[in-house]
């Protein structure tokens, strides 16, 4: 058990040094803005009363790239059963014209820490219509989006200067959209409770220790075996978090999201019998509601499906796959989510963020920068000038 909301089976335990534990303590006691944002002591740069006037709207459009949208997307999809608002995410450049969107009453959320992200500027330029309400989240600097916000008379929310996009999900970048979705932003903040939980801390340490062992053995592919369709965006967020934080100095991990049971019929053969340079994370959510099998339409050859629902079948496939992995000695850990709510998702965000920072520290990497990506931005600008 990781917490009361999450049942967890860890990687097979290996001996670890005190260095990992010391690094974790340093991170937990760090006074950085990233760590503060995980806590209920963090002060968002927006007031709930200030954004209350936007809650009467039903349709929202979030425009951004990478960490500016991935956290909010993860929240929206994972907790969609609780959300009555409609959110559209514009998170890439499209080289074709879509059918004209007849809706005029969107509230646009435009998010970019630097305020100069070229894709966000282009999408905002094309999509924003006159008389629409606009909220811009960007640094408190006279960057492009800040100046655009002043021109549009938009609501300008200050993006914390010390929190990069992929770490910003529990800051205003993720919590403002969560509030507009009708969720309780305070319930996501589980850090203070979790760092008092010995099982949680031991799981972090053992996970990092195992990951360092896999890296040493040249297992660089971290594959997520995902049995929950509503968690796909969570792991797209996780993919950026891990790849961008640790992919430096010829080191790093490649997170790959593999959605089940679809991928049983494509890449599972490779996972089981191919090159063993992977380690795995199984992820399953125990939703209460599920489609039931129609017994009258089941043929006699498949009577074992009678009285079952889709969730039971998915769970059986997960357990069967884990058993095969054990027999083949393929390393994996397994999450089973018992409650789909803000608290549980906050626990997962906190676990994965702390784990990533801790791996970076142990590898002597800076988990907070992304110097190589900046080279592409500079070269692109040179070509366009």
N, C-alpha and C positions, 0 to 999 in steps of 0.2 A: 504494500500500500504506500503510495506517495503522499496523498492526503485523503480526506474522506470522500472527495469528489473523483479521485483518480486512482485506479488500481494499476500497479506498475510492476513489471518484471524486468530486472536490470540485466545488463550483459553479465556473463560469467565473471565472478569477482577475481581480480588479480591484485597482487600486493602493490600498494602505492606508497610513495615517499611523503614525508611531511611537507615537502615543497608545495604540493598541490593544496593541502589544507591551509598552509600559511598564505598562499596566494588568494585563496577564497576569502579568508578573513580580511586581507587587505582590500579586496574588492568590496566586500560588504560594508566595511568601515570607511570606504572612500566617500569623500564629500562632493564628488563630481555631480554635475547636473543629470547625467544619464542615470546614475544610481538613485538620485533624489526622485527622478520621474517615476520610478517603480513604487515609490512610497506614497502613503496618504498625506505626507507632509509637503509634497510638491504643490506649488501654487501655479495653477494654469494662468495664462496671460489673458484669459477671457472670464467675464463674469456671467454666471448662468442667467441672471436677469437681463443682461445685455443681449443675449442671443435668443431670449424667450420669444421675441416677436417673430422669429423665423419658424417656430414650431407649429404654427398654424398651416404652413405649407406642406403639401404631400409629396412633391417631386423635387429631387435634388440631383445635381450633376457635379461630381467631384473630378476636377481636372488636375492631373499631376503625373509625375513619373517616379518609378521605384518606390522608395520608402515614403514618399509623400502620399501614396495611395494604397500601398499593399496592406498596411496595418488596418486601415478603415475597411478595405475589402474583406479582409479576414474576419473582422468583427461582424460585418453585414451578413456574410454568408453563413458563418458558424451559428449566429443567433437569429437567423432569418425567421424562425418560428415565432419570435417575440416581437418582430418589427413590422409595423403597419405602414411605414413610409416606403416610397420608391426611390432607390438610389441607382444612378447610372455612373459608371466609372470610365473616364476617358484617360487611358494610361499608355497610349502609343500613338504614333503618327500613322494615318491611313492615307494611302495613295489613290483613293477613289472617292467619288461622291456618293453618299448614302441618300436614301429617299428623304425628302424634306421632313423634318420633325415639326409637326403641327403644334406641339406644345409650346406655349409662350411663357408659362408661369414657373419655370425652373428657378430655384435658388442655386446659383453657381458657387461652388467652393473651389477656389484656385489655390493650390498649395505648392510652394517651392521655397526651400530654406534660403537659397541664394537670391531668389527672385529673378534670376537670369537664365533659368533652364529653357533651352531653345524650343524643345517640343511642347512644353507647357505654354510658352508665349504664343506659339503658332496655333495650338488648339484653342486657346482663349480668344485669339484674334478671329478665328473662323466661326466659333460656336456662340459666343456671347451676343445676345440680341439686346436692342434698346429696351429700356424699362424693366429689364430683369434685375432681381436682387442679386448682389454679389458679395461674397465674403472671401477675403484674400488673407492667407496665412503665409507670412514671409518675415525675414529678419527686419529689425527696426533700422533699416538703412534705405537710402534713396536709390534702390535698385529699380529695375524695369517694372516689376509687378507692383511695387510700392507706389511708384509714380502713376501707373495705370489705375491703381485703386483710388488714388486721389482724384484722377480725371473722371472716373466712373462714380465717384462719391460712394465707394464701396465700404463695407465694414472691414477694417484692417486689423488683423490679430497678429501680434508679434510672435514669430517662431523663435524658440529659445536658441540663441546663438551657439550654445555649447552642446547641442544635441543633434547629431547627424540623423538623416532621414530614416535609416534602417533601425535606429534605436528610439524613434520618436513616437511609437504607437501608444504609449501610456502618458504622453505629454499632450499638449493642445492639438497636435496633428491628428491623433486618433480619438481623443476624448471629446473634442468639439463635435465631430461627426457622430460619435456615439450618443451624445446628448440629443442631437437633432433626430437620431433614429428612435428616440424615446427610451433609451437605456440609462442605467444608473452608473455614471462614470466612476463614482467613488468605490463601487463594488469590484472594479477591476484591480484595485490597488491592494495586493495581497502580500507585498514584500515584507512588511513588519511582522506579520504572522508567520510567514514561511521561514524566515531566518532563525526563528525559535524552534523550528521543527527539525529534530535530529535526523529523522528518516529522509526528509527533503534534502538536507545538507549532505548526508552520506550518499544519497543517490547522485547528487551533483558531482561529488568527488569521485565516486566509482565510474560514472559515465565519462568524465574527463580522463581519468586514468586509463580506461579501456580505449578511448579514442586515440590517446597518445601512443598506446601499444599498437593499434591498427596502423597509424601513420608510420611508425617505425618498421612495421612489416609490409609497408608499401600498399596498404589498403586505403585508397583515397576516395572511393565512391561511397557516399552515405545515402543509401536508398530508403525512401519512405514507402512502406507497403501500406497504402491508405485505403481503408474500408468504409470511409465516410465521405460521401460526395460533398457535404457542406464544409469539409475541412480542407478541400483542395487549395483554397486561397490562403489558409493558415500556413500551409507548407510552401506556397509560393513566397510568402513573407519570410519564412524560415530559410528558404533557398538563398534569397538575397542576403539575409543576415549572416549566414555562414560563409558563403562564397566571397562576398565583398569584404568581410572582416578578416578572413584568414588566408585569402589567396594572394600571398606576398612572399618575396624572397624564395621563389621556386617551391613554396610550401602551400598547404591549404587542402580543402576538401571540396568535392563536387557533390552537392545535394541533388538527388534525382527523385522527383515525385512520381510514384508508380501507383495508378488508381486501379483498385481491385473491385470485382473479379475480372474486369476487362483484360488486364495485363496478364492474367493467367493464360490467356490465349495468344500471347505475343512474346513477351520478354521473360516470362518465368522459366522457360527452358534454359535460358542463358544464366539466370540467377542460380539455378540448381546445379547445372553441369558445365557452365562456361568457366572462364578465367576467374578464380576466386580472389579478386581484388576489391571486394565489396564488404560492407557491414550494413545492417538493416535496422529499421525502426518500424514496428507494426503499430498501427493506430486504428482504433475502433471506438465508436460511440454507441452506447446502449440507449437508443431512443425508445420511448414507450409505444409510439404509434408506428404501425407498419402494415403494408398491404398483406392480406391473408390469401393463401392459395385457395382456389375454388375446387373443392374436392370432387365435385361432379364432373369436372373436365380433366381429371388426372387418369391416365390410362393405367391398366393393371401392372404394367412393367415398372411403374414409378410410384408405387403405393407408399414408399418411404417419405414422399413429399406431402402426403395428406396431413391436414391439421397444422401445417407449418406456416410461418409468415416469412417475409423477405429477410427481416433482421435475423431470424434464427438460421436461415440458410447462409447468410453472410458470416455469422459467427462460427458456424460449423466449418466453413471454408478457411476462415482465419486460423482456427485451432488445428485443422488438418495441415495447413501450410507450416505452422510453427513446429508440429511434430516431425514433419519431413526435414525442416531446417535442423532440428536437434539431431536427427539420425545422421544427417550429412555434416554435422559439426560446423554449420554456418552461423556466424555470430549475429545475434539480434537482441534487441530490447523490445518491450511491448507495453503500450499504453492502452488502457480500457477506461473510457470516460463514462462516469455514472450519471452526471448531471450536465445538461447543456445550458449554462448560464454565464453571467458576467464574471462571477467569482472563479469558476473553473478556467475560463479563457484567460483571465488575468494570471492565474497560477502557471499556465502553459507559457504565456509570454515571458513571465519572470524567469521560469526555469531555463528556457532556451536562450534568453539574453545573458543570464549569468554564466551558463555553460559556455557560450561562445567567447565571452570576455576572458573566462578562466583558461580556456584552451589557448587563446592568443597570448596571454601572459606566460603560460608554461612553455610556449614555443618562442618566446622573446620577440613577438610580433606586436605591432600597434594595431589593435582591433578596431580603431576608430577612424582611420583614414582610408583613402582609395586612390593613391597617387597615379596608378596606371590609367584609370578611366579619364582623369583630367587631361591626359595627353591627347585622347581622341577629341575631346571638346575643343581644345586649342587648334588642332589640325583642321577640324570641320570649319571653324570660324575663318581660318586662313583661306580655305577654298572658296567660301561664300563671299568674302570681301572683294 
